[in-house]
Amino acid sequence: DTLESALLKQASSAPGGTSLADLMFEALELAENQRVLDLCPGPGVIPSVLARDYKVNITVIAEDPSDEKLSETTAQVLGVSDKVRVIPGSISAIPVASEEFDRIYSLGYPFLPAVTPASAKEIYRVLAPNGLVCLAGPTSFRNDTPEYFEPSLADYEGAKLWTPAYTALMYSREGFHIMAAEYTGDAWDRIMEWLQIASSDMCTENLRRAIKEDAGRWLSLGLIVLRKPPRPSWAV
């Protein structure tokens, strides 16, 4: 019970917490033995829980060495080291073969991974035909950033906040089909719950001040689901 409580707290470390994670899991349509890629593992709780509860094989892309160690440790604690593979890399240069994964996801920590042409191309490359990508986390109601929020985004390298529709559109330019691009319910309440538990390394003072000033006028939470088109039956 103590372990599960600690893991639950870690899983809540991204804005939206376990409630948003549950929506993401449902959208992913997970099945036993699927090959799954986690783009933003944080402390590595979600990949290990997915490996344990859904019997899927998870690969974690860890840009930060500390995240790499945390992911490996969590997998050991939950007894799923054989189903969780941790590799260094970035979403713009994923060191795996093409079409290796059936599902790819990210629960924003504390933001969704920045979408660039290089990252969208890489995610498309490593996803198998008919595979799903699911992104959940902070989004905005408009694409223009209010002045009071700009300093907080500057604290996180590459951080951007766009509407779910605009983010999905950027992926569609690479060839993905948009299955969903929507805001989640009770977004502001969930963001404030996260703010209460977020440590200084998760949430800078600039971000804390910006969230409080925003009061839900611009900041929200979103869910984006994309599908890579199946390979045509006539393709060689």
Buried (B, 14 or more C-beta within 10 A) or exposed (E): EEEEEEBEBBBBBBBBBBBBBEBBBEBBEBEEEBBBBBBBBBBBBBBBBBBBEBBBBBBBBBBEEEBBBBBBBBBEBBEBBEBBBBBEBBBBEBEBEEBBBBBBBBBBBBBBBBBBEEBBBBBBBBBBEEBBBBBBBBBBBEEEBBEBBEBBBEEBEEBBBBBBBBBBBBBBEBEBBBBBBBBBEEBBEBBBBBBEEBEEEBBBEBBBBBBEBBEEEBBBBBBBBBBBEEEEEEEE
